[in-house]
Amino acid sequence: MQYAKLSGLALALVCSLPTLASENKPNLVLQITVDGLRADLLERYKHNFGEGGFRYLMEDGTYYTNAHYQHGNTETIVGHVSLATGAPPSVHGMVGNVWYDRSQERLVYNVEDSNYNMLTSGAGVDKATEIDPTQKAAGGDGRSPEPILSTTFSDELTISNSGQSKIFAVSVKDRGAISLAGHSGKAFWFSKAQSEFVTSNYYYDEYPAWVERWNEKAIPSQYSKQKWELSLPREAYTLEEHNPDHKVELAGFQRTFPHPYGPASYKYYSTMLTVSPAGDEITENFASTLLMQEKLGQGKATDYLSVSFSSNDYVIHLYGPESLEAEDNLIRLDKTLAKLFKNIDNHVGLENTLIVLSADHGVPESSPAANVLGFTQAQYFNKDSLLSAGVEKRLKDEFGLSKDAIRLYAQPYVYLNHELLKEKKVDLEAVQAAIADEVSKVEGVAYAVSSNDIAANRVPNTHIMNLIKNNYHPARSGDVYIVFAPRSYINDMEGLQIASTHGSPWRYDTHVPVIFAGYDVEGQKVSRSITPYDIAPTLSNKLGITQPSGSIGEVLKEVTN
């Protein structure tokens, strides 16, 4: 429960408690998440990084090079909440960016909450939430962390000192901010509709004055009529484009530099910013302003700031990790991180700040690029063939059912019409097994597993199956879990053709960097196997507080010893 929502008497009692000094603790914990940063990309592009950004972390920090998620659906919300809670989706409940809610009989978006609304500005203008294809199933614009079923590190930090720590999270994506802010912090995200940072009335009754002032400056409009151009001479980049004929377009964005942002009046102007380095630069500007205006790291208790940089994910979706765009975006992000670290050093001191950087998931090379390299089985999967004629025939011949028995497919699950099956007196487990059997025969599908088999632990004890089990939550998971073959995936996002996407249990999607730096952290590279679930319990142990309620991670000895 947020302290802002406590009764006046309860709030007075909390505030009367003694402040816990942060003696022998960092003044600030800075948690950075780079959306979609597969771990090896840092090494691949390191030689083009400058000083003070990624290199500072990699060379002066404790750098774990062998960190893998242990859940199957490597989507944005799943990874972000796993970072926050130290738990897999089977515990924290975020099984995907969307899932079918049987009680509401519709798809729900992961952080939607009809009990809240987007906060209205002081000028009386409604702050619209971001336009994102994964949110089209959402019911209303309300946002909160209530769907997260575990506490987060930031929640436990709040509890540890009766609310004395200041907790903030910032991202272009609402889910990127809300997840790390937890239930007790404050979250801000970027509205593409308004080209401003916004929040919901879960967090505030009115916007802080400094947020209104930041939005009034219209910083995103400074990119109007400018272009995203290469930072370096073309010959300085690491990889040639493997398939220059493979082009992806988004309202004028093509795989040819420079990429124009267009005028600020252009309908998709704000979207253009977020699918380029500009999105991260704007995020850093807001986060640094927050740092100063909220005086983070200046009190007696340890404060917390999460910054999730989203542009890398968008750029890789559009162009692939092997593209000039992906490399240049990371070169620009490197400079953005250096700027953020300098601001923190000036206002808090890096020696007083415990930094941790990771990612929510990895990503594969685009399928056409993989084909050029000899991976002939890599393909863009035709989703229309997923629930093919074979599935329909099996349903009809074996159960007397039509395709109406299948409600929908939402990555990575097939959801069945339980009400219809009950009405027809057809055994749910048998239908799940039949569909899983038929789907597994489709070219490009590696596995199809029924939820009944997962729940009853009737699956082989293999690495991939264990990841699938870790993704299972009985109230939110579907009836059949589908895993596509390596480097094969559906490249359609609400009608938009994309170059690459994530969401699989394969190693390229589970492999992310984990780096601790700053406050009494030694410079070292560690190759032993760890998981990003280890971050939250390690932070908790470092600060001497309780681990998140559902955490299954281990404390990293290299950071805490």
N, C-alpha and C positions, 0 to 999 in steps of 0.2 A: 504494500500500500504506500502511496506517495504521502510525504509529510504535508504537502499542500492540501491534501484531502482529509486530514485528521481534524477532529474537533478542536476548538480553540483551547480547551483545557488540556487535551492530550498533547497538542503542539507546545503549549507552555511547559509541560512536564518534560518533553523531549529536549526543548531548548535549555532547560535548567540543568540538564546533566553536564558534568564536566567535559570540556573539550580534551580529546586524546591527542597529545602531541605526537608528531611524526618523527621523534628522535630515532636515529638510526634507520630511518625509512626514507625513500625518495619523496621529494615534494610533489612530483607529478609522475603518473604513469601515462605514457603515450602509446596507444595501440594503433598501428597502421595496417590496413588491409588493402592490398592491391588486387582488385577484382580480376580473376582469370590469369594470375601470374604463375605459369608453370615453372617449377624450380630451375630447370636448366637454362631458361631464357636469360637469367641473370649472368650466368657464366658465358653464354653464347655472345652476349652483347656488351660484356663488361669493359672491353678495351675501348669502347666509345663513350664510357661514362666519365664524368669529371670528378672533382674532389668534393667531399662534403655531403654527398647523397648516398647512393647505393654503396659506393666504395667505402664510405665511413662505416656503414653497418657491416659489410662483408669483411673488412680488414681489421676493424677495431672491436667488433662485437663477437659474441659466441654464435657461430653460423652453422646451423644444422642443414646438411645437404641431402638427408635421406628421410624426409618427413612425408608420410602418406596418410590421407584420410582412410578411415576404416568403415565407410558407408558407401552404398552403391550409387545413389542419385546425387551426383556432384553438381548441384545447381547452387545458385547464389544464396538463397535464404538458408539452405541446409548448411553450407559451409560457414556462413557468418554466425549463425546461432551455435554451431559446434565450437567455433572459436570462443564465443562468449561464455558458453556453459561448460566446456570440457566434456561434452557428451555427444553421442550419436543421435540421429533422429528417432530411433526406437525409444529414447528417453525424453528428448526435448520436444518431440512431436511434429517438427517441421519436415515432413516427408518430401516436400517439393515446393516449387514456387506457387503452385496451385494444387488443390485436391478437391475431390467431390465430397461435399458435406451431406451425408444421407439425411440428417435431421432437417436441413433446409432444402434438400433436393436440387442442389445447384453446385457449380464450381465456386470455390471461395479462394480469394487471394490471401497469401500467408499472413499479412499483418493488417488485414481489414478488420474493422470493428465498428458496427453500426451504432454503438453507444456513444461514439464521439464523432466530431466533425472537424474539417479543416478550420483552423483558427482564422478569424476575420481580422484584417489589418485595422489600424487606428483610423484609417480613412474610410472604413466601411466596405472595403473591397474584399471579396472572398478570395482567399489564396488557394488556387486550384492545385491539386496534386499532379505529379508528373505523368506524362503520357507515355505509357509503356505497354507493349503488346501483352505482356503476361498479366496485366491488371484488368483486361477487358471483361473478365469473368466476375470482377469484384462487385459486391453489393454496396454502392455508396462510396463516398470518399473518406470515411472515417478511418483513422489509423491509430493503432496502439500496440504495445507488446503483449497484451493479454493472451494471445494464442500460444505464446512460448510457455512450455510446461515445466521449465526448470528455472532456478535462479541463475543469474550470470555472475561473473567476477565482479562487475560493477555493483550489482545488488549487494553482494556480500561485503564489499568495501563500505557501502552506505550503512549496512547493519552494524559493521564492526565499530563504528564510532558515533552511532546514533544520528546519522545524517550530517555530520560535519564535513565530509568530503563533497566536493563539487563534481558532478558527473555529467559529461556532455559527449555527444556523438554527432558527427557531421558526415554527410555523403551526398552525392548526386541522387542516389537511389534511396527511397524511403526505407526499404528493407535493410539496406546497408547501414543506416543510422540507427533505426529502431532496435535492431537486434543487439548491438553492442551497448547501447544506452541502458538496456535492461528495463526492469519495471520501475526503477527508482530514479533514473537519470532523465536528462532532457535531450531530445533528438531534433535535428534540423536536416531537411533535405531540399533538393533543388526542384522547383516546379518548372517544367518545360513550358507549360501553358502561360505562366506569368513571368518567367525568366527571373525568378527570385527564390530565395531560401524561405521555406515555410515550415510549419509544424501543425499539430492538431491540438484541440482543447483538452486532450488527455494530459498534456504537459504544462500548458499555460492558460490563464484566462485572457491574457492579452500579451502581445508581443513585447519583449524588452525594447526599450527605446533604441538601444544600439543596433538591434536587428532592423528596426524601421529605418534608421539612418543609413545602414549598409544598403538596404534595398533601394532607398531613394537615390543613392549614388549611381544606380543602373550600371554597375561594373560590367555585366555581360555585354552591354551595348557598345563597349569600347572595342569589341572585335568586329563591329559592323563594317561590311565591305572589305574586310581583310581576308587573307588566305592562310591556310595551313601549308607552309612550304618546308622543304627539307632543311634540317639544321646544319647538315654537313654536305660537302661535295658528294655527288652520287657514288663516286668510286670508293669512298670511305666506308660504305655500308657493308655489312658482313655477308649477306646472302644475295645471290641473284634471284630475281623472281622466276620461280620454276615454271610458271605457266602464265605468261603475260596476256594470253588470249582470254583467260578466265576473268571476266569483269563482273563487278558487283555495283549496283547503283542504288542510291538512296537519295531521292529528291535532288539529283545532280551530282552527288558524290560518286566519283569513279576512281578506278585504280590508276590514276595518272596525276602526279603532282603538277601544280599546286591544287589544293582543294579549297574552293571559295566558300566562305561562310554565308555570303549573301548579306543584304541589308538587314538591319534589326527589325524592320517591318515585315520581313519574309515569314510566312507561316511556320516554316520548319527551322527558323534561325536558331532557336535555343537547342533543338535537337542536333543541329550541325555542330554546335559548340561541344556537346557532350560526347559526340563520336569523334573527338579530336583531342589533342593535348589541352585545348582551352578549357575543357570541362574540369580537368584536374587543377589547372591554374586558378580557376574561379573557386574551386573547393578549398584550396590552400589559403586563398585570400580571406575567405569567410572564417576558416578555422583559426587563422592567425589573429584576426580581429576578435573572435570569441576569446582566444587565449588572453588577450590584453584587457578586453572590456570586462570579462568575468574574473580577472586577476587570478588565473589558475596558477597553482604552485606557490602562492604567496601566503597561504594560511598555515595553521598549525597541523592540519590533517593532510594526508596525501590526496591530491585531486586526480581526476581521470579524464583523459580526452582521447576519444577514438576518431580517427579520420580514415574513411574508406574511399579510396580513389577508384572510380568506375570506368574511366575512359579506356583503359587497357582491354577490358572485357568487350566493350562496344567495338573498338577498333579490330580486335581479333575476330569477332563475329563477322564483320564486314569484309575483312581482307585476309585473315589467316595469320598465324604467328610467324610464318616465314616471309611475310611481306615487308617492303620498305616502310609501310605505314606503322606496322607493329614495332619495328626497331626504332623508328624515329620517335614514336610516342613514348617509348621507354627512355630514350635519351632526354626528351623534354621532361618526363616525370622525374628523372634523376635531378635535373636542375630545380624542379619544383620542391622535391624533398630537401635539397640543400638549402633552399630558401626557408622552408619551414623549420629545419633544424637550427638555422642561424637565428631566427626569431625566438625560438625556444631558448637557445643559449643566451641571448641578450636579456630575456625576461625571467628565466627560471634557472638557467645553467644546465648544460647537458650532463654535468657531473651530478646534478640533483634530479635528473629525469631518467626513469627507467623506460626504455623504448623496446617494443617488440613489433616486428614486422612479419606478416605472413600473407597468405592468400586464401580465398574461399574455395578455390578449385584450380585445376590446370586446364589443358585444352589440347586437342590433336592438331596436327598440320591439316590444312584443308585437303579434302579427298583428292581433288585434281593434282595437287602438289605431291601427295603420297603416290599417286599413280605414276607420275613422271619418274619418281625415285624407285619404281619397281614393285610397289605394293598394289598389285592389280585387283585385289579383292576389296580395297577401300572404295566406298561408293556413297553417293547421296541416296538415301533410302526413300523409296516411294511409299509414303504413309498409307496410300490407298490400298496397297497390297498387304498391309499388316493384318487386317481382319478380312481376309480374302474369301473367295468363293468356297474354299475348303472349310473354313470356319462356319460359314452359313450352312453348308451342306451337312456338316457334322451336327450342328444344332437341330436342324430339321429332322435328319434321319434318326438320331439317337434320342432326342428329347421332344420332338414335335414343336420346336420353338423357331421363331423367326429372328431376324437380326435385331428386333426390338429388345431381345434379352440382353443386349449389350448397350449400356448407357453411353459410354464414351471412352476414349483413350486420352489420358493426361499423363505426360511423362512422369514416371516410367510405368504407369499402371493402366490396366484395362479394368474399368468399373462395370459391374453387371447390374441389371435391374432386379434387385432382391425381391421387391414387391411382386413383380410379374412371376418370378420363379416360385414364390410362395403360393401365389394364386393358382398356378398350374400344378402345384404339388410336385415340383421337380427338385431333386437334391442339389443344393448349391455346390457342395464339394465335388460332385460328379461333373457338373457343368464347368467348374473351374479347371478340373483336370483335363477335360476334353479340349477346352480352348487352349490351355497351355500346350497340350500335345500337338494341336494343329499349327499354332503360331510358331512353335519351335521348328517346324518343317519349312518355313518361309525362308527363302534365300536372303542372307543378310542379318538373320536373327541368330544369335549365339545361344541364348537361353530364354525359356519362358517358364516361370515357376508359379505355382498356385499359392495363394495366401494360406490356405488350409495346410499345405505341406510345410510352409514356413512356420506357422504358428505351432504345429505339432512336431517341429524339428525333424521332419522327414525329408531332409535334403542332404546331399553329400557334405562331408566335412572338408570343404575346399575353400581356398582364399576368396574366390568370387562369391560363393554361396554365403560365406560368413558376412561379407559386405552387404549382400541382399538382406540377410536376417537383421543386420544392424539398422536397416532402413525401415523395418516393419513396425508400424504402430497400429494396433487393432481398430482404433476409432477413425483413422485417416487414410490408411493404405488401401489400395484397390484390391481386386480379386486375383489378378495375374500380373506378375512383375516381368517386364521384358527387357532383355539386354541385347543390344545390337552387336554385330561382329565388330572387331577392332577397326577403328577409323571409318566406320560406317555410321551414318546418323541422318536424321531428317533435317534438311537444310531450309526448311520453311518456317518462318516466324510470323504468323498472322499475315501470310501473303507476301512477306518480304523474303527474297532470296538472300541467304547468307552464305559466307564462305566456309565457316567452321562453327562448331558448337560443342558444348560439354554436357555432362550429365551421366556419363558411363562409370562403371567400376574399374575400367582399365587404368593402368599405371600412369598414362599421360594425363589423365583427368584427376588422379588422386595425389599426384606429386606436387608439393608446394614448398617454398622456402620457409624456414623458421629462423629468425635472427633476433637475439637479444643484444642490446647495446646500452651505453650510457652508465647509469649509476652502478658503480663497483662491479661491472661486468668485464671479464677478461677477454682479450682477443684470441680466438681459437676457432678452428674449423673441425666440426664433429661429423663423422660419417655413419655413426651407429643409427640403427632404425629407431625412429620416434614417430609420434603422430601429433597433428595440431591440437588434438584433445589435451595434450600435455601443457599447453600454454596457460589456460585458466588456473589449474591447480598449482603450477609453478609460480605464477604471479601471487596467488593466495598464500603460498608457503613463504615466499619472499617477504611479504608484508605481515606475516604472522596472523592471518585471518582464516576464517572457515572457507573451505572449498565450496563451489557451487553445488546445489543440492543433488544434481544428477551426475556430477562429474565422474568419469571413469578413467581419466588421464593419470599419468604418472608425473611426479615432481622431477624436473630435469636437474640432475646433480651438478652439472657444469655451471649452472646459473646460480644455484642456491648455496653451494659449498663455499 
